[in-house]
């Protein structure tokens, strides 16, 4: 059974104001989902109160020796957190690549939005340590 949604909306975590209505800005559809996916990947395990299972160990992996086994573990971890905590998407592919000679990881995530007729969505972002 295919479920069809009208739209998805989330508030902007920057808490910026709309210039006319003075309400908090709203992210809609693919922008809302994209921001949610990035937030889930960057959330550390145990960082959110009352839900110790939400998050990934991506930040901890930035300081480990980079190798194919680290990338494989992170690929599976990201797929798991997205399938468990983001019901608006169906993950197609996750690819985490380490960048030589720097403590950075490049994450590529491809997914379909459930319930809306959008094309395949692709996100690519750089994961960097914040304390160098």
Secondary structure, 3 states (H helix, E strand, C coil): CCCCCCCCEEECCCCCECCCCCCECEEEHHHHHHHHHHHHHHCECCCCCCCCCCCECHHHHCCCCCCHHHHHHHHHHHHHHHHHHCCCEEEEEEEEEEECCCCEEEEEEEEEECCCCCCCEEEEEEEECCCC
